[in-house]
């Protein structure tokens, strides 16, 4: 076994497998710019090394795979007027996620523990995503005045039963077996059996997609039943407005509907409106177009929208404060305002997903 080590992400070679370990357990392995750059460069090297046949990525410790991007640091950069530096993180993160989606070798993400936001981007685009009973999945961006990025425009509207739109708007969480039932994970395993799975992959002489799938099927568990999304699919639909969905929840007046209304009432009204249109467009986009759209929205949210700064402050800095959203209600946001976020950027502000990090 050979290895190269940095403080925040570990790269190890075990036989024919490249093992990547996100190594910020005290920060729930949240992703920062340095980690994203290192991972991108490492994956480029792995693609060009014929002796490496597959990649396994996991988080250090037992609490999290990756809780998301380091948005507290990004908020500080925005406050200091350094939006360009803040956007450098998002550009590198999106390039890394796009690299994973188009990776030429088997990529296995072991999503044990908290898997949110940026952690979703590091896993959902890979061929194999293995959840455990400790997996906690969410796309909670509307709660911090942002949008579900990392390719969410693409993969969320493609989840069955309108579950993607529901998760994007409410920020609701999925646990354990439900992550597999919804198709976000491809496999499910008990956390106590993860080491066994890793060893079988590391020791295999055949790391083709087919053989890795056979290993996973052998070691992982079948998850019975389906995710109950009947009410979700009836109310959370891409052809409806936010106002229509809220009205239907109010009319339903069940305990479940009241819970969803409570969640939606906490979210940034601007984020809700933009997220809906984002997923409406993303349903008909390819992944490259989806990342390009998210880069555009991200630039406008970090440069011209105070909700992102306020949301991160209340949720992650001064924890527990109630955000003061601007505008404060859905009805204050007109179609012209929504459309402005989607107006094309000048060419020199667009993202180049295919450029190398080794410049």
C-alpha positions in Angstrom: 0.0 0.0 0.0 1.2 3.5 -0.9 -0.2 6.7 0.4 0.0 10.5 0.2 -1.4 12.5 3.0 -2.7 16.1 3.6 -4.4 17.2 6.7 -7.9 17.4 5.2 -8.1 14.7 2.6 -6.2 11.4 2.5 -5.2 9.5 -0.6 -4.2 5.8 -0.3 -3.4 3.2 -2.9 -4.5 -0.3 -1.8 -3.7 -2.9 -4.5 -5.6 -1.7 -7.6 -7.9 0.7 -5.6 -7.5 4.4 -5.0 -9.0 5.2 -1.6 -10.0 8.8 -0.8 -10.9 9.7 2.8 -12.4 13.1 3.6 -10.6 13.9 6.8 -12.3 16.7 8.7 -14.4 14.7 11.2 -14.8 17.6 13.6 -16.3 19.6 10.8 -18.4 16.5 9.6 -15.9 16.3 6.7 -17.2 19.5 5.1 -15.6 20.2 1.8 -13.4 23.3 1.3 -11.5 24.7 -1.8 -8.2 23.0 -1.0 -9.9 19.6 -0.7 -11.8 20.1 -3.9 -8.7 21.0 -5.8 -6.7 18.0 -4.4 -9.5 15.6 -5.2 -9.9 16.8 -8.7 -6.1 16.6 -9.4 -6.0 13.1 -7.8 -8.9 11.8 -9.9 -7.1 13.1 -13.0 -4.0 11.2 -12.0 -6.0 8.0 -11.3 -7.7 8.2 -14.7 -4.2 8.2 -16.3 -2.9 5.4 -14.2 -3.7 2.1 -15.9 -2.7 0.2 -12.7 -5.6 1.7 -10.7 -8.9 0.1 -11.6 -11.4 1.7 -9.2 -11.9 4.5 -6.6 -13.5 4.3 -3.2 -14.4 7.5 -1.3 -15.5 7.7 2.3 -15.6 10.1 5.3 -13.3 9.8 8.4 -15.1 8.8 11.6 -18.6 7.4 11.9 -20.7 10.6 12.0 -20.5 11.9 8.4 -19.6 11.2 4.8 -19.6 14.9 4.1 -22.0 17.5 5.6 -21.6 19.9 2.6 -19.5 22.7 1.5 -17.8 25.0 4.0 -20.4 27.8 3.5 -19.4 29.6 6.7 -16.0 30.4 5.1 -17.8 31.4 1.9 -20.1 33.7 3.8 -17.0 35.5 5.3 -15.5 36.0 1.9 -18.8 37.5 0.6 -19.0 39.9 3.6 -15.4 41.0 2.9 -16.4 41.8 -0.7 -14.4 38.8 -2.0 -17.1 37.2 -4.1 -14.6 36.1 -6.7 -12.8 34.0 -4.1 -16.1 32.6 -2.9 -17.0 31.7 -6.5 -13.7 30.0 -6.9 -14.9 27.4 -4.4 -18.2 26.8 -6.3 -16.4 26.6 -9.7 -13.9 24.0 -8.4 -16.7 22.0 -6.6 -18.8 21.8 -9.7 -15.8 20.8 -11.8 -15.1 18.0 -9.3 -18.7 16.8 -9.3 -18.7 16.9 -13.1 -15.5 14.9 -13.2 -17.0 12.3 -10.9 -20.1 12.0 -13.1 -17.9 11.4 -16.2 -15.2 9.3 -14.4 -13.9 6.5 -16.6 -13.4 4.0 -13.8 -15.7 2.5 -11.2 -16.4 5.1 -8.4 -17.8 3.8 -5.1 -19.1 6.3 -2.5 -19.6 4.9 1.0 -22.2 7.5 2.3 -22.2 6.5 6.0 -23.6 9.3 8.3 -24.5 12.9 7.3 -24.5 13.4 3.6 -25.8 16.8 2.6 -25.2 19.5 0.0 -21.6 19.2 -1.2 -21.4 15.7 0.1 -24.3 14.7 -2.1 -22.3 16.1 -5.1 -19.4 13.9 -4.2 -21.5 10.8 -4.2 -24.7 11.0 -6.2 -22.9 11.4 -9.5 -20.8 8.2 -9.0 -21.9 4.8 -10.3 -22.1 3.2 -6.9 -23.6 4.9 -3.8 -23.7 2.7 -0.6 -25.9 3.9 2.2 -26.1 2.6 5.8 -28.6 2.8 8.7 -26.7 5.9 9.8 -27.0 7.7 6.5 -28.8 11.1 6.8 -29.4 12.7 3.4 -30.6 16.2 2.7 -30.4 19.1 0.3 -31.1 21.9 2.9 -30.1 24.9 0.9 -33.4 26.8 0.9 -33.0 27.1 4.7 -29.8 29.1 4.2 -31.1 31.3 1.4 -29.4 29.4 -1.4 -30.4 26.9 -4.1 -29.9 23.1 -4.3 -26.7 23.0 -6.4 -24.0 20.3 -7.0 -26.1 19.1 -9.9 -29.4 19.1 -8.1 -31.0 20.8 -11.1 -30.3 17.6 -12.9 -30.8 14.7 -10.5 -33.6 16.0 -8.2 -36.3 16.4 -10.9 -35.4 12.9 -12.1 -36.2 11.1 -8.9 -39.5 9.2 -9.0 -42.6 10.4 -7.3 -41.7 14.1 -7.3 -39.5 13.3 -4.3 -36.7 15.5 -5.6 -38.8 18.7 -5.8 -40.1 17.9 -2.3 -36.7 17.5 -0.8 -35.4 20.6 -2.6 -38.1 22.9 -1.3 -38.6 21.5 2.2 -35.0 20.5 2.9 -36.5 17.4 4.5 -34.2 14.6 5.5 -34.1 10.9 4.4 -32.6 8.3 6.7 -31.1 4.9 6.2 -33.1 2.5 4.0 -35.2 5.4 2.5 -32.1 6.7 0.8 -31.9 3.4 -1.1 -35.7 3.3 -1.6 -35.7 6.6 -3.4 -32.8 5.7 -5.7 -30.4 8.2 -4.2 -28.3 5.2 -3.0 -27.7 2.2 -5.2 -27.1 -0.2 -2.3 -27.6 -0.5 1.4 -25.4 -2.1 4.0 -25.1 -2.2 7.8 -22.4 0.1 9.1 -20.8 -2.9 11.0 -20.3 -4.6 7.6 -18.6 -1.7 5.8 -15.1 -2.9 6.6 -15.9 -6.3 5.1 -17.2 -4.6 2.0 -14.0 -2.5 1.7 -11.8 -5.5 2.1 -13.6 -7.4 -0.6 -13.2 -4.5 -3.0 -9.5 -4.0 -2.1 -8.7 -7.7 -2.5 -10.5 -8.3 -5.7 -8.5 -9.0 -8.9 -11.4 -8.0 -11.1 -12.6 -4.5 -10.6 -14.9 -4.2 -13.6 -18.2 -2.5 -13.1 -19.9 -5.8 -13.3 -17.7 -7.5 -10.7 -18.0 -4.6 -8.3 -21.7 -4.8 -8.6 -21.5 -8.5 -7.8 -19.5 -7.8 -4.7 -22.0 -5.2 -3.6 -24.9 -7.5 -4.2 -23.2 -10.2 -2.3 -22.4 -8.1 0.8 -25.2 -5.5 0.8 -28.8 -6.1 2.0 -32.0 -6.0 0.1 -34.3 -3.2 1.2 -37.9 -4.2 1.3 -40.9 -2.0 0.3 -41.1 1.3 -1.5 -40.9 4.9 -0.3 -44.4 6.2 0.4 -44.5 9.2 -1.9 -48.2 9.2 -2.8 -49.1 12.5 -1.1 -45.8 14.1 -2.2 -46.4 13.2 -5.8 -49.9 14.7 -5.6 -48.9 18.0 -4.1 -45.3 18.7 -5.1 -45.4 18.9 -8.9 -43.1 20.9 -11.2 -46.1 22.3 -13.1 -47.5 24.0 -10.0 -46.5 27.3 -8.4 -45.2 27.5 -4.8 -48.5 29.3 -3.9 -50.5 26.4 -5.3 -48.6 23.8 -3.4 -49.0 25.8 -0.2 -52.7 26.1 -0.8 -53.1 22.4 -1.4 -51.2 21.6 1.8 -53.5 24.0 3.8 -56.6 22.4 2.3 -55.3 18.9 3.1 -54.9 19.9 6.7 -53.3 16.6 7.8 -50.6 16.3 10.3 -48.1 15.6 7.5 -49.3 18.7 5.6 -49.0 20.9 8.6 -45.4 19.6 9.1 -44.6 20.5 5.5 -46.1 24.0 5.8 -44.0 24.6 9.0 -40.9 23.6 7.1 -41.7 25.8 4.1 -42.5 28.8 6.3 -38.9 28.7 7.6 -37.3 28.8 4.1 -36.1 31.8 2.1 -39.1 32.8 -0.1 -36.6 33.8 -2.8 -34.9 30.5 -2.6 -38.2 28.6 -2.9 -39.2 30.5 -6.0 -35.8 30.2 -7.7 -35.5 26.5 -6.8 -38.8 25.7 -8.4 -37.9 27.3 -11.7 -34.4 25.8 -11.5 -35.8 22.3 -11.3 -38.4 23.0 -14.0 -35.6 23.9 -16.3 -33.2 21.2 -15.1 -35.6 18.4 -15.9 -34.9 19.0 -19.6 -31.1 19.8 -19.3 -28.1 17.6 -19.5 -25.7 17.6 -16.6 -23.3 20.1 -18.1 -26.1 22.5 -18.7 -27.4 22.0 -15.2 -24.0 22.9 -13.6 -23.7 25.9 -15.9 -27.1 27.1 -14.7 -26.2 26.5 -11.1 -23.0 28.5 -11.5 -25.0 31.4 -12.8 -27.5 31.2 -10.0 -24.8 30.9 -7.4 -23.0 34.0 -8.7 -26.2 36.0 -8.3 -27.1 34.6 -4.9 -23.6 35.3 -3.5 -23.3 38.8 -5.1 -26.8 40.3 -5.0 -28.9 38.4 -2.5 -28.7 39.1 1.2 -30.6 35.9 2.1 -27.6 33.7 1.7 -25.6 35.7 4.2 -28.5 35.9 6.6 -29.4 32.2 6.2 -25.9 30.9 6.9 -25.6 33.3 9.9 -28.8 32.0 11.5 -28.3 28.3 10.8 -24.6 27.8 11.1 -23.0 30.9 12.8 -25.5 32.3 15.4 -27.3 29.0 15.6 -31.0 29.3 16.4 -31.7 32.8 15.2 -34.7 33.3 13.0 -33.7 34.6 9.6 -35.0 37.9 8.4 -35.6 37.1 4.8 -35.8 39.9 2.2 -38.4 39.8 0.7 -40.1 38.2 3.6 -43.0 36.5 1.8 -43.7 34.6 -1.4 -46.3 37.1 -2.6 -43.7 39.9 -2.7 -41.6 38.1 -5.3 -42.8 38.7 -8.9 -42.0 36.9 -12.1 -39.7 39.6 -13.3 -37.5 39.2 -10.2 -37.4 35.4 -10.6 -36.5 35.7 -14.3 -33.6 38.1 -13.6 -31.7 35.3 -11.8 -31.9 33.2 -15.0 -30.8 35.9 -17.4 -27.6 34.8 -19.2 -24.2 35.9 -17.8 -21.5 37.6 -19.9 -19.3 35.0 -21.5 -16.3 35.8 -19.3 -18.3 35.0 -16.2 -19.4 31.5 -17.3 -17.9 28.3 -15.9 -15.7 26.0 -18.0 -16.3 22.5 -16.6 -13.8 20.8 -18.8 -10.7 22.8 -18.0 -7.9 21.1 -16.1 -7.1 22.2 -12.5 -3.4 21.8 -13.4 -2.8 25.3 -14.8 
